[in-house]
Amino acid sequence: MIPCRAARTPWRRGAALHPQTVSGRLHRLRDLLADDLEDPTTRSELLVLLTAEGVA
């Protein structure tokens, strides 16, 4: 999701998820993180952290 810049369609295709599932997860992430996922710095920091944890 982060490399897709929070765009629903590429993320959904890569994960084979229903569009509503993707929208719901993006809303939940925004609520949980309380950060702007459109901000390049925030996305980069999250990608580094997730990669270090072996999640991304």
C-alpha positions as CSV (number, residue, x, y, z in Angstrom):
1,M,0.0,0.0,0.0
2,I,2.8,2.4,0.9
3,P,4.6,2.1,-2.4
4,C,1.3,2.6,-4.2
5,R,1.0,6.0,-2.5
6,A,-2.2,4.9,-0.7
7,A,-4.0,4.4,-4.1
8,R,-6.7,1.9,-3.8
9,T,-6.6,0.3,-7.3
10,P,-2.9,-0.8,-7.5
11,W,-3.0,-2.0,-3.9
12,R,-6.2,-3.9,-4.4
13,R,-4.8,-5.6,-7.6
14,G,-1.6,-6.6,-5.8
15,A,-3.4,-8.0,-2.9
16,A,-6.5,-9.4,-4.7
17,L,-8.9,-7.6,-2.4
18,H,-12.4,-6.2,-2.9
19,P,-12.4,-2.3,-3.3
20,Q,-14.5,-1.9,-0.1
21,T,-12.0,-4.0,1.9
22,V,-9.1,-1.8,0.7
23,S,-11.1,1.4,1.5
24,G,-11.9,0.1,4.9
25,R,-8.3,-0.8,5.7
26,L,-7.0,2.6,4.5
27,H,-9.5,4.4,6.7
28,R,-8.5,2.2,9.7
29,L,-4.8,2.9,9.0
30,R,-5.4,6.6,8.9
31,D,-7.4,6.4,12.1
32,L,-4.8,4.3,13.9
33,L,-1.7,6.1,12.7
34,A,-3.2,9.6,13.0
35,D,-0.8,10.6,10.2
36,D,-1.3,11.8,6.7
37,L,-0.6,8.8,4.4
38,E,-0.3,11.2,1.5
39,D,2.8,12.8,3.1
40,P,5.9,11.5,1.4
41,T,8.0,11.7,4.6
42,T,5.4,9.7,6.5
43,R,5.1,7.1,3.8
44,S,8.9,6.8,3.6
45,E,9.2,6.4,7.4
46,L,6.5,3.7,7.4
47,L,8.1,1.8,4.5
48,V,11.5,1.8,6.3
49,L,9.9,0.6,9.5
50,L,7.8,-2.1,7.8
51,T,10.8,-3.3,5.7
52,A,13.0,-3.5,8.8
53,E,10.3,-5.7,10.4
54,G,10.0,-7.9,7.4
55,V,6.4,-6.9,6.7
56,A,6.8,-4.8,3.5
